[in-house]
Amino acid sequence: MQSLDAFAGEKLAALDAKSLRRRLKPTRRHDGAVVERDGKRLISFSCNDYLGLSQHHLVRAAAAEAALNYGAGAAASRLVTGDHPLLSDLERRLARLKGTEAACVFGSGYLANTGVIPTLVGPGDAVFVDALAHACIWAGAQLSGAKIIRFAHNDVADLERLLERERPQARRALVATDGVFSMDGDIAPLDQLSALCERHDAWLLSDDAHGVGVLAQGKGSAALFPDARIPLQMGTLSKALGSYGGYLCGSQAVIDLLKTRARTLVYATGLPPASAAAALASLDLIEADPAFTEQPLAKARLFTRRLGLPDAQSPIVPVIMGSADAALAASAALEAQGFLVVAIRPPTVPEGTARLRVAFSADHADADVIRLADAVAALR
């Protein structure tokens, strides 16, 4: 196997030369926004736990109780013996939150998109994907075997041009986008995309991983556009809901089809009971205090106003540094001041746009947000 090791070594050396090699760093999270790395306590602005619910005592208690009552794992595919009772409870709650007939829970958000898209389209069909859509949308499109057409980021006119050109040759068409874009924090024009999809008989899929729980009183990015028709509302339980897993909300017919044909549900072990229970407890907290969900965006806007940037649209604010080396140096400088703001480099973001991705949480103190903004200003 010397050739395999040589191949891996050459690839790693090339990544090192470009400052693009990634390394795991054990990180312990504490209450609030504090984490511990290499023996140092830092205020994290890199977590997607936008409401701090993964650390909430009621969420943790619900997860622990579910593990005691149902076991640590689901033990099998949902279609075999892994469909424990909490999953149907969770699906009903998600459908209610999103205003759809039904929902299907998957083992992760990545599994949701790589299962949903190939179930609905295949060879002879077309998938139109926003250029900055999440990697799991692109993976799902590639697995489907459908023709993939990339449209310019949030460019409705470009999508319309491509639909007019490509839709007549396709048997079925699906348009896939993030609701909130994970690296830029901007929001898709879902109302315009919806209208365009209806004119061209295309099905709109919106990935709301970074919108649910923090926009429109927790209902997510789709709820910002009440007139939009979004038949495929995908999301995750692992960010604002503080748990783990993914879901697709839609019509009863679509959900029934997914539960019998989506390969990432049929051939994957079901979500552990503790994850489902934690998500249910988080939904309880969100529904009980909708104002709580507004805090991450308020913190993000405090940051952008302090820096003189346009108002944040979501809890995610990118600070573009350009090169990978510049982003790594900025991240290290902030860490020296007690902040964890991880550098994001290609291929996660386009070449020349390496950045600090700043993620805001309800747990952040305003004083810490202002200190971070001033520290970032000194680096620019």
Disulfide bonds with the S-S distance in Angstrom:
none
